[in-house]
Amino acid sequence: MPRWELLSGELQRAGDVRGRMPLIEQLTTAMPDLRVIVFSGLANSDEVSREAKRRGAAAYVSKGCDIQILFDALRTPATAS
């Protein structure tokens, strides 16, 4: 299986945030070394962040945040589970 470095996709589609959440879990189950970082501009970001992390996302970064927060999330190594 190829080693994935980055996967980009839209979390929300037509107002259905929850519809894409299972993808995070499927990816992290199939590729345990893959770090999923959710970068989103959703208004209910606290709730979405908790759900994304529960499903295996390594980090959740809100659009419009200080760029250093995004860089830190990208640079932080994966933790052993």
C-alpha positions as CSV (number, residue, x, y, z in Angstrom):
1,M,0.0,0.0,0.0
2,P,1.4,3.5,-0.8
3,R,2.4,5.8,2.0
4,W,0.1,8.8,2.1
5,E,1.6,12.1,3.1
6,L,-1.4,14.4,2.5
7,L,-5.1,13.9,1.8
8,S,-7.3,16.9,1.1
9,G,-11.0,16.9,0.9
10,E,-14.1,18.8,1.8
11,L,-15.6,17.9,5.2
12,Q,-19.0,19.4,4.6
13,R,-21.1,18.8,1.5
14,A,-24.5,20.3,1.0
15,G,-24.9,21.0,4.7
16,D,-24.2,17.4,5.8
17,V,-21.2,17.6,8.1
18,R,-21.8,14.2,9.6
19,G,-21.9,12.6,6.2
20,R,-18.1,12.9,5.9
21,M,-17.1,12.0,9.4
22,P,-17.1,8.2,8.8
23,L,-14.3,8.8,6.2
24,I,-11.9,10.0,8.9
25,E,-12.5,6.8,10.8
26,Q,-12.2,4.6,7.7
27,L,-8.9,6.2,6.7
28,T,-7.3,6.0,10.1
29,T,-8.4,2.4,10.5
30,A,-7.1,1.4,7.1
31,M,-3.9,3.5,7.3
32,P,-2.9,3.8,11.0
33,D,0.2,5.9,10.2
34,L,-1.9,8.5,8.3
35,R,-2.4,11.7,10.3
36,V,-5.7,13.3,9.5
37,I,-5.8,17.1,10.1
38,V,-9.2,18.7,9.6
39,F,-9.0,22.3,8.4
40,S,-12.5,23.7,8.4
41,G,-14.5,26.9,8.6
42,L,-17.7,25.5,10.0
43,A,-19.5,27.6,12.5
44,N,-20.1,24.8,15.0
45,S,-16.3,24.0,15.1
46,D,-16.2,22.9,18.8
47,E,-18.7,20.1,18.2
48,V,-17.2,19.1,14.8
49,S,-13.7,19.2,16.3
50,R,-14.7,16.8,19.1
51,E,-16.4,14.4,16.6
52,A,-13.4,14.5,14.2
53,K,-10.9,13.7,16.9
54,R,-13.2,11.0,18.3
55,R,-13.1,9.4,14.9
56,G,-9.3,9.6,14.7
57,A,-8.3,13.0,13.4
58,A,-5.0,14.1,14.8
59,A,-6.0,17.8,14.9
60,Y,-8.7,20.2,14.0
61,V,-7.7,23.7,12.7
62,S,-10.3,26.4,12.1
63,K,-10.0,28.5,8.9
64,G,-9.0,32.0,9.7
65,C,-6.8,31.0,12.6
66,D,-3.3,32.3,13.1
67,I,-1.2,30.5,10.4
68,Q,1.2,29.3,13.1
69,I,-1.5,27.1,14.5
70,L,-1.9,25.4,11.1
71,F,1.9,25.0,10.8
72,D,2.1,23.5,14.3
73,A,-0.6,21.0,13.5
74,L,1.2,20.0,10.3
75,R,4.6,19.7,12.0
76,T,3.5,17.8,15.2
77,P,4.5,14.2,14.8
78,A,1.9,11.4,15.2
79,T,1.7,9.9,18.7
80,A,1.9,6.2,19.3
81,S,-1.5,4.7,20.0
